[in-house]
């Protein structure tokens, strides 16, 4: 049986390695990116570079998105010359982006009414390292037959895909994931700063606490970078984590569920971002505490 032809839109920190894994697995992948040079970098890896979204959609069976935020998803899918304008019945759209759950449900209905395409929200966790290794954790929302159909397609880029329920459920699950990650990032920053000002070598925190109850992936990633003040080549951006925490607070308001810790973490990150750190590593959060300690 011929493998479905894949289209990938959004060649950024995550989209580039995800596309390379799909190409290495033998899939026929066509790519498009708002900044053409990023898409061109994949030509040597075997990708076909489309000149427009319409050209991509018309030449593939499945459209994959990995975009910065909900607004970017809406623009690419429903904007002038977007996916909805060229989509057709029988095609599926897989959104790997972290987008607002309520908007995602609206998008799915809108896309189906516009062109008959089916929507699967499939946000991921694991960061750039997981994308490069093909070990992303995926949480998906959609119809069962759609989820079953995409499992072979995402196998080269994932360690696990869990079907969480109807469209939007994947995004709710990603919001839950980011609540934990965001709150951890905030408390890890104040923990490292406290250790330093108290005379403890922060470089030894990872060794001392690894394997205990305080250990976690964010701990393993952030503590060494904070302790060494190593903020070069960030594996993620503060603005992305802040965006996800804001979505958590918005979802809590819709659902009538309190999220005081996530709200506080969002405000701490918003303050830090307002001082020029939006595009920086969340590990830079420790700098805000160091500045206070120095005063």
Order of alpha helices (4+ residues) and beta strands (2+ residues): beta-alpha-beta-alpha-beta-alpha-beta-alpha-alpha-beta-alpha-beta-alpha-beta-alpha-beta-alpha-alpha-alpha-alpha-alpha-alpha
